[in-house]
Amino acid sequence: MFQMAKISYKISDWRRMLWLSDTRFYQAELQQDLFGDWILIRHWAGRWQKNGRVVTEVLDSLDDGLSKLEETHKRRLAHGYQLIEDHS
């Protein structure tokens, strides 16, 4: 009989960050998918547009995700964005 593996979610480690510029927004979310894998979801667009882009990247580990989130933070600041929300 088929048995499903027990998935361990670490919701306390999930993280969401939001940056704004004068005309654009950028959001990054580090969380787990239905299989327990760590993913980084990045969403950006113009502040008053309904359309934008969403990219989801499957990561090797939580540490990998935290590193990529920090890289994203530094890149957003370098491009003139302000950090508005940081939900850890």
C-alpha positions in Angstrom: 0.0 0.0 0.0 1.2 3.5 -0.8 2.2 5.6 2.2 2.8 9.3 2.0 5.9 10.7 3.6 5.3 13.0 6.5 5.9 16.6 5.5 7.3 19.0 8.1 6.4 22.7 7.6 8.4 25.3 9.4 6.0 28.2 9.1 7.9 30.2 11.7 10.8 30.4 9.1 8.7 31.7 6.3 9.5 35.2 5.3 7.9 38.0 3.1 9.6 41.3 2.1 8.1 44.2 0.1 10.0 47.0 -1.5 8.7 50.1 -3.3 10.2 52.7 -5.6 8.4 55.8 -6.9 6.8 53.8 -9.7 7.4 50.1 -9.0 7.0 47.4 -6.4 8.9 44.2 -5.7 7.9 41.4 -3.4 9.8 38.3 -2.3 8.4 35.4 -0.3 10.4 32.5 1.1 8.1 29.6 2.0 7.5 25.9 1.6 5.5 24.3 -1.2 3.0 21.4 -0.7 5.9 19.0 -0.8 7.8 20.8 2.0 10.5 22.1 -0.4 11.7 25.6 0.1 10.7 28.1 -2.7 11.4 31.7 -3.4 8.5 33.6 -5.1 9.4 36.9 -6.6 6.7 39.3 -7.9 7.2 42.7 -9.5 5.3 45.3 -11.5 4.5 48.9 -11.8 2.7 50.2 -8.7 -0.5 51.0 -10.5 -0.5 48.1 -13.0 -2.4 44.9 -12.7 0.1 43.0 -14.8 3.6 42.1 -13.7 5.8 39.1 -13.5 6.0 36.3 -11.0 8.9 33.9 -10.8 9.1 30.8 -8.5 12.4 29.2 -7.8 12.8 25.8 -6.0 15.7 26.0 -3.5 18.0 23.5 -2.0 17.4 24.5 1.6 16.2 27.2 4.0 19.8 28.6 4.2 19.9 28.8 0.4 16.6 30.7 0.5 17.8 33.1 3.2 20.9 33.8 1.2 19.0 34.5 -2.0 16.6 36.7 -0.1 19.5 38.8 1.3 20.9 39.1 -2.2 17.5 40.3 -3.4 17.3 42.8 -0.6 20.8 44.3 -1.4 19.9 44.5 -5.1 16.5 46.2 -4.5 18.3 48.8 -2.3 20.9 49.4 -4.9 18.2 50.1 -7.5 16.6 52.7 -5.3 13.8 50.7 -3.7 12.8 51.2 0.0 12.0 48.2 2.2 8.4 48.7 3.3 7.6 45.3 4.9 9.7 42.6 6.4 7.6 39.8 7.8 9.8 37.2 9.5 
